[in-house]
Amino acid sequence: MGVYNVNKIITEYTKNNPHIKVDKIMFDSGGMKKVYYAEDTINKSQYVLKIVEINNDITEKRTRRELEILESLNSDYFPKIYDVAYYTDDEKNYIVILEQRINGANLRNRMEKRRFSENESIQLCTQLIRALKIIHKEGLVHRDIKPDNIMITDTNELVLFVFGIARDLTDSSNF
């Protein structure tokens, strides 16, 4: 995904959503996804804007599945989705996602900085079990639980991310 395309997508998105200001400096990326900080200039809410380049059917299906799952899970253990938009530029397709910004660090980065106390470890494990209980109650299996996909907020609350390869046990979501 070239810089020109990303800037063009951000410009188009903010033209359609003039109250959203996007930081043009990318703070994270992975796979086909680039992530930017964003702010609602009216209510001062903080978000992340994810731009996913759709270059094959699997990327599109995984992204749509992740969105459907996150939109269905109503809990602080999962990031909230506020907006989804679709764009085409130079014959490439993009999904743009406005998502809740989680202030904190992923579990891997937090563990590299300092060890958790026994009580903190128990608290985080309990939160992970509660999050998994919610997912399993919906008939879902996450399939990608690892320290990089677990955020710990500044107040030591757990948020579970990355549902792209989650499996719906009631569906044939094998890809």
N, C-alpha and C positions, 0 to 999 in steps of 0.2 A: 504494500500500500504506500504510494508515494506521498511526499509531503504536500504536494499540490492538491491531490485528491482529498486528503484529510482536511486541509484548510478550507477547501471548497465545501466539503460536507459540513464542517463546523459553521461556516458562514451561512449556508442554507438553513441549517437547523436554527441558528439564532435569529435569522430573518423571520422564520415561522414562529419563533418563541422569543420575542424581543426582551422579555423580562429575565431571560437566562443569559448570564455572562459566563463564557468558557475561557479558562486559562489556556492559552495556545501552546504552553509547554507541557508535553506529555510526561506524566509521572510514572506510568507503568505500561507494560505491554506483555503480551503472551499469545502464542498461537497466531490467530488472525485478528487479535483484539488490541486496540490502543485505548488507553484510559487517560482522561483529563479531569482536573477539578473544575467544578461549575458552581455557580451561585445564582439563586433567585434574587434579583435586585429589588423586588417588591417586599417579600417577607423575610429576606436574608437567610433562607434555608441553604444548607450546603449539600452538594451532590457530587457524584462522579458521572461523567459522560463517557460511555463506552461506545467505540465505533468498531463494529465487527465487519470485516470484509468477507463477503459470501462468495467463495470461489468454487464451491462444489455442493452437492446435495447433502452430504454428511454434515458439513459446517452449518448449513442452514437448519437442518433438522435438529442438531444438538442445541443450537442457539434458541430456536423456537421452543424446544422442550424445556430448556433451562428457564426461559421466561414464563412458560405456563406453570411450571412447578413453583417458582418464586412468587408468582402472582396468586397462587392458591394457598401458600403457607402464610398464615397470619400470626406471626410470632416474632418477638425481638431476637430470636436466635437466627434469623435469616434476613438478608437485606431486602428492603422494599423497592419495588419498581414503580416509578412515577410516570414514565412516558416511554413509548416505543415508536420509532419512526423508521420509514424505509426510504432509501435513496438509491438512485442509479447515477453513476458518473463514468463517462468513458466506457460504457458497456459493462461496468462492474456494479454489483449490487452490494449495498451496505445496510446493516441494521444498526440504528443508533438507539442507545438505551440510556435513559436518565434514571440513575439509581441512587439510593440512599448512600451518603458518605459515612463511612465508619472511621472514626478517629481512634487510632491505635496502631497495632502492628500484627503481622501474622505470627502464629505460634513459633515458627522457626526463628524469626528475628528476635522475638522476646526471649526465647530460651538461650540464644547466643549472648544476650546482654546480661542476663542474670538467671540464677536458679529460682524456681518457685519454692515457696515454703510448703510444708506438708499440707497445711490448711488451704493454701491457694490451689495446690494440685487437686485436692479433693473437691474443692468448689468448681474448678474448671471441668473435671471429669463428670461431676454431677450435671453440669450444664450441657455437656456433650451428650450424655445419656438422655436428658430431657429433649434435646433437639432431635436425636435419633428416634426417640419414641414418637414424636410428632410426625416425622417422615414415614416411619414404618406403619403408623396408623392410617396413613394415606395410601398404603400399598406400594411405597417407593423404597428403593435401595440406592444410597448415594454413590457407591462404588469408587469414590476418589477422595476418601478421607485421609489427609496427610497434613503435616504442620503448615504447609504453604496455603492450604485452603481453609484454615481456621484462623479467624481474626480475634484478637483479644483487645477490647476497647480500653480506653484510658481509665475506665472505672472497673476493669477486670471482668467485663461481661463477654461471653463467647458469642461469636457470630460465624455461622457456617456458610461457606461460599461454594461456587463451582458445581453446578448440577448438570453440566453438559453431557456427562455419560451416565447420569442416574438412570435407573431402570424402573419402569412402572411394571409391577408384577402382574397387572391386569391387562397389559398391552404387549405387543411384540417389539419392544424398544431395544433391540440387540446391537444396534450400531454404536 
